[in-house]
Amino acid sequence: GVPEDVVAVELPDGTKVETKVDSSGNWKVNVPSGSLLKPGDSIKATQKEPNGKISDPVIITVSGYPIFSTSNVDPIYPEDSKISGTGTPGNKVVVKLPDGSAVETTVGKDGKWSVDVYSRAALKQGDEVVVYEEDKNGNKSNEVKVRVNDYPTKPVVNPILPGDKTISGKGTPGDKIIATLPDGTKIETTVDGSGNWFVDISPTLLKPGDKVSIVEKDTNGKIRAGTTVTVEEYPTMSESNVDQINAGDTRITGSGRGGDKIIVELPDGTKAETVVEPNGRWTAQLPSGTSLKSGQVVRVHAIDRNGNESKRVSVAVSGPPLPTTGERADYSWNILNKILVIFNYMSLSINMWFVEIHII
């Protein structure tokens, strides 16, 4: 209002309260005890100048109690460091976390709010967060339950093996990668200009079945992707991982985990090595001069990149190999030639018999 003017406020019950506008142009009146304002009530205010002139009355309607809904809370993802949303400027927002703790903040003039939860609780998919709003008079809105969503997408994370000292993957250049290790340790790095990232986790020793959380955030701190990766098992090997070995074979084949090394131990003590292809197949070429015989035993095992070994599997060499395509063709051709020779001999004999009859 205008400094030194008198403002008169008429309450819904007819009570009138006056005050003077201060030098900064502001004024306020205390609502008398016993006068309880309710949503929808009307209040009339007028301003009187020093010369006695009174302004036209202004009617103000008392606002409703705070209202809150899930639309007032931005999506929440696992490992989020902040929970944010919208509300009524000046109102307080209370966020109750899954661990029972609560954190508060005030809605800004732009109608937005956010609370820091990074150091308070590790949010997991399926967790529930309770949020409500409270106005300056302590009037509370309804409580809203918001479930922690799954990540928007999954980032690219390379397989993690037992004993790995580095975790790596791909992402959007400039994004932040946050790796949470099984003991709760968080390690951060940035995706490089080529879209690659690496996290050094030493001296942590990862074991099969351990869980590692990977979250990717954009430059605005918004989660772009996330996932939980399970550390893979130690290398495995069984007879089913080795294809049938026949006498005379010059190579041995089978299946395994991409990237693992395969060691084939031959009956004469020599070894053949190879690496499992990304498609899970491997082929070990036997040394020149190796001649496998039926009944001999070949031993096979796998080693991962950290030196973890599988058990050794013994596979017996099967009987004589089937003829090759060329050998089968030669064999068939020889039989056909023999049939033709016999046929020609029989034809010749018959002709000679007819000649003998004719002479007689």
C-alpha positions in Angstrom: 0.0 0.0 0.0 0.9 3.7 0.2 3.1 4.5 3.3 1.2 6.0 6.2 -2.2 5.0 4.7 -4.5 3.0 7.0 -5.7 -0.4 5.8 -8.9 -1.7 7.3 -9.6 -5.5 7.1 -13.1 -6.9 7.6 -13.1 -10.6 8.5 -15.9 -13.1 7.6 -17.5 -12.9 11.1 -17.7 -9.0 10.8 -14.6 -8.3 12.9 -12.6 -5.3 11.7 -8.9 -4.9 12.1 -6.8 -1.8 11.1 -3.1 -1.2 10.6 -0.9 1.4 9.0 1.2 0.9 5.9 4.9 1.0 6.8 7.6 3.1 5.0 8.4 0.1 2.8 4.8 0.0 1.5 4.0 -3.2 3.4 1.3 -4.0 6.0 -0.1 -6.9 8.0 -2.8 -7.5 10.5 -3.2 -10.3 13.1 -6.3 -12.3 12.9 -8.0 -12.1 16.4 -8.0 -15.2 18.5 -11.3 -17.1 17.9 -11.5 -16.0 14.3 -10.7 -19.1 12.2 -10.4 -18.5 8.5 -11.6 -21.4 6.3 -11.0 -22.1 2.7 -13.4 -20.1 0.6 -14.0 -17.4 3.2 -14.1 -13.8 1.9 -12.1 -11.0 3.4 -12.7 -7.3 2.5 -9.9 -4.7 2.7 -9.9 -0.9 2.1 -7.2 1.7 2.2 -7.7 5.2 3.7 -5.6 8.1 2.8 -4.5 10.8 5.5 -7.1 13.2 4.0 -9.8 10.6 4.8 -10.4 9.3 1.3 -11.2 5.6 1.3 -10.4 3.3 -1.7 -12.8 0.8 -3.2 -12.9 -2.4 -1.2 -10.9 -5.4 -2.4 -12.3 -8.9 -1.8 -9.8 -11.7 -1.1 -10.9 -15.4 -1.0 -9.1 -17.6 1.5 -7.2 -20.3 -0.4 -7.8 -24.0 0.1 -5.7 -26.4 2.1 -2.6 -27.6 0.4 -3.2 -30.2 -2.3 -0.6 -32.7 -3.4 -0.5 -35.5 -5.9 2.0 -37.8 -7.6 2.2 -35.3 -10.5 3.9 -32.9 -8.0 6.8 -35.3 -7.7 9.3 -35.9 -10.5 10.0 -39.6 -11.4 12.4 -41.2 -8.8 15.0 -43.7 -9.9 17.4 -46.0 -8.0 20.5 -44.3 -6.6 18.9 -40.8 -7.2 20.8 -38.2 -5.3 17.9 -35.7 -5.3 14.1 -35.9 -5.2 12.4 -32.9 -6.8 9.0 -31.7 -7.9 6.5 -28.7 -7.9 4.3 -27.1 -5.3 2.9 -23.9 -4.0 5.6 -21.2 -3.5 6.5 -20.7 0.1 5.0 -23.9 1.3 7.1 -26.6 3.0 7.6 -30.0 1.4 8.4 -33.0 3.6 9.9 -36.1 2.1 9.9 -39.4 4.1 12.5 -41.9 3.0 12.3 -45.7 3.0 14.7 -45.8 6.0 12.3 -43.8 8.1 14.2 -40.5 8.0 12.7 -37.3 6.7 14.0 -34.3 4.9 12.3 -30.9 4.3 12.6 -28.0 1.9 10.6 -24.9 0.8 9.0 -24.5 -2.5 10.8 -21.7 -4.4 9.1 -18.7 -6.1 9.3 -20.6 -9.4 7.1 -23.3 -7.8 9.9 -25.9 -7.8 11.5 -27.8 -4.9 14.2 -30.4 -4.4 15.8 -32.3 -1.5 19.2 -33.9 -1.3 19.0 -37.6 -0.4 22.4 -38.8 -1.6 23.9 -39.1 1.9 20.8 -40.4 3.6 19.5 -43.5 1.8 20.3 -45.7 -1.2 17.1 -45.8 -3.1 16.2 -49.1 -4.7 13.7 -50.0 -7.3 10.3 -50.7 -5.7 11.0 -48.5 -2.6 8.3 -46.1 -1.5 8.8 -42.5 -0.7 6.1 -40.5 1.1 5.8 -36.7 0.2 3.4 -34.0 1.5 3.1 -30.3 1.5 2.5 -28.0 4.5 1.5 -24.3 4.4 2.7 -21.5 6.7 -0.1 -22.2 9.1 0.7 -25.9 9.5 -2.1 -27.1 7.3 -1.0 -30.3 5.6 -1.9 -31.8 2.3 -2.6 -35.4 1.8 0.4 -37.7 1.8 1.4 -39.1 -1.5 3.3 -42.4 -2.0 5.7 -42.5 -4.9 7.4 -45.7 -5.9 11.0 -45.7 -7.0 10.9 -46.6 -10.8 13.2 -48.8 -12.8 15.8 -47.0 -14.7 14.8 -45.3 -18.0 17.2 -47.4 -20.0 20.2 -49.7 -19.3 23.7 -48.5 -19.9 26.3 -50.5 -21.7 28.5 -52.3 -19.2 31.1 -54.8 -20.2 30.9 -58.2 -18.4 32.4 -58.1 -14.9 34.5 -61.2 -13.9 35.7 -62.3 -10.4 38.9 -60.5 -9.6 38.5 -57.6 -12.1 40.2 -54.4 -11.0 38.5 -52.2 -13.6 34.8 -51.9 -14.7 34.2 -50.4 -18.1 31.5 -49.6 -20.6 30.1 -47.1 -23.0 27.9 -44.0 -22.6 27.3 -40.5 -23.8 30.4 -38.3 -23.8 30.5 -35.9 -20.8 28.0 -38.0 -18.8 28.9 -39.0 -15.2 29.1 -42.6 -14.3 28.5 -43.7 -10.7 29.5 -47.3 -9.7 28.3 -48.6 -6.4 30.3 -51.6 -5.2 29.0 -54.4 -3.0 30.4 -52.8 0.2 28.5 -49.5 -0.6 31.6 -47.7 -1.9 30.7 -45.2 -4.7 33.2 -44.4 -7.4 32.6 -41.8 -10.1 34.1 -41.1 -13.5 33.2 -39.3 -16.7 32.5 -40.7 -20.2 35.3 -39.7 -22.5 35.0 -38.1 -25.9 35.0 -41.5 -27.6 32.0 -42.7 -25.5 34.1 -45.0 -23.3 34.4 -45.0 -19.5 36.6 -46.9 -17.0 36.3 -47.2 -13.2 39.3 -48.4 -11.1 37.9 -50.4 -8.2 41.1 -51.7 -6.7 41.7 -52.9 -4.0 38.1 -54.3 -3.9 38.0 -58.0 -4.6 34.8 -58.9 -6.6 33.5 -62.4 -6.1 31.0 -64.4 -8.2 27.4 -63.3 -7.5 28.4 -59.8 -6.2 26.2 -57.0 -7.3 27.5 -53.7 -8.8 25.2 -50.8 -9.5 26.0 -48.5 -12.5 24.2 -45.2 -13.0 24.7 -42.7 -15.8 23.7 -39.1 -15.3 23.6 -36.3 -17.9 25.3 -33.0 -17.4 22.2 -31.6 -15.7 22.3 -34.4 -13.1 19.3 -36.2 -14.5 19.6 -40.0 -14.6 19.9 -41.2 -18.2 20.4 -44.9 -17.6 21.2 -47.4 -14.8 21.4 -51.1 -14.1 22.6 -53.6 -11.5 25.3 -56.0 -12.9 26.0 -59.4 -11.3 29.6 -60.5 -11.2 29.9 -63.6 -13.4 30.9 -67.1 -12.2 34.4 -68.6 -12.4 35.1 -70.4 -15.8 33.2 -73.7 -16.2 33.9 -76.7 -18.4 32.0 -79.9 -18.9 31.9 -82.7 -21.5 29.0 -80.9 -23.1 31.3 -78.0 -23.9 33.5 -80.2 -26.1 32.3 -81.5 -29.4 32.8 -85.1 -30.3 36.5 -85.9 -31.1 37.1 -88.5 -33.8 40.3 -90.3 -34.6 42.3 -88.4 -37.1 40.8 -85.0 -36.3 43.1 -82.1 -36.9 41.2 -79.7 -34.7 38.9 -79.8 -31.7 35.9 -77.5 -31.3 33.4 -76.6 -28.6 31.5 -73.9 -26.7 32.3 -71.6 -23.8 32.1 -68.0 -22.5 33.3 -65.3 -24.9 36.8 -64.1 -24.1 37.9 -67.1 -22.0 41.0 -69.0 -23.0 40.7 -72.7 -23.9 43.6 -75.1 -23.2 43.6 -78.5 -24.9 46.0 -81.1 -23.5 46.8 -83.9 -26.0 47.7 -87.5 -25.3 51.4 -86.9 -26.1 51.6 -84.0 -23.6 51.5 -81.1 -26.1 48.9 -78.4 -25.8 46.8 -76.3 -28.1 45.3 -73.0 -27.1 42.6 -70.8 -28.4 40.1 -68.1 -27.3 36.3 -68.4 -27.2 34.7 -66.1 -29.8 32.0 -63.6 -28.9 29.4 -66.1 -30.3 30.5 -68.6 -27.7 32.3 -71.0 -30.0 36.0 -72.0 -30.0 38.3 -74.0 -32.3 41.7 -75.4 -31.3 44.0 -76.3 -34.2 46.1 -79.3 -33.3 49.9 -79.1 -33.9 51.1 -80.4 -37.2 51.8 -84.2 -37.1 49.3 -84.9 -34.3 47.5 -88.2 -35.0 44.6 -88.9 -32.6 43.7 -92.5 -32.2 40.5 -94.1 -31.0 40.4 -94.5 -27.2 43.0 -91.8 -26.4 42.0 -89.1 -23.9 42.1 -85.4 -24.5 41.8 -83.0 -21.5 40.2 -79.5 -21.8 39.9 -76.6 -19.4 39.1 -72.8 -19.5 40.9 -69.8 -18.0 39.4 -66.3 -17.7 41.3 -63.0 -18.1 42.1 -62.9 -14.4 43.7 -66.4 -14.3 40.7 -68.2 -12.7 40.6 -71.7 -14.0 37.8 -74.2 -14.6 38.1 -77.9 -13.8 39.8 -80.1 -16.4 37.5 -82.3 -18.4 38.6 -85.6 -20.0 37.1 -86.5 -23.4 37.8 -89.9 -25.1 38.6 -89.9 -28.8 35.9 -91.8 -30.8 36.4 -94.5 -33.5 37.6 -94.2 -37.1 36.4 -91.1 -38.9 33.9 -91.3 -41.7 35.3 -90.9 -45.2 35.5 -87.3 -46.4 33.2 -86.2 -49.2 36.0 -86.8 -51.8 36.8 -90.2 -50.3 33.2 -91.3 -50.5 33.0 -90.1 -54.1 36.1 -92.1 -55.0 34.7 -95.2 -53.3 31.4 -94.9 -55.2 33.3 -94.4 -58.5 35.4 -97.6 -57.9 32.3 -99.7 -57.2 30.6 -98.3 -60.4 33.7 -99.2 -62.4 33.7 -102.7 -61.1 30.0 -103.1 -62.0 30.7 -101.9 -65.5 33.6 -104.3 -65.9 31.4 -107.2 -64.8 28.7 -106.1 -67.2 31.0 -105.8 -70.1 32.5 -109.3 -69.4 29.0 -110.8 -69.3 28.0 -109.1 -72.6 31.2 -110.4 -74.2 30.4 -113.9 -73.1 26.9 -113.8 -74.5 28.1 -112.5 -77.8 30.7 -115.3 -78.1 27.9 -117.9 -77.3 25.8 -116.6 -80.2 28.8 -116.7 -82.5 29.3 -120.4 -81.6 25.7 -121.2 -82.3 25.8 -119.5 -85.7 29.0 -121.4 -86.7 27.4 -124.7 -85.9 
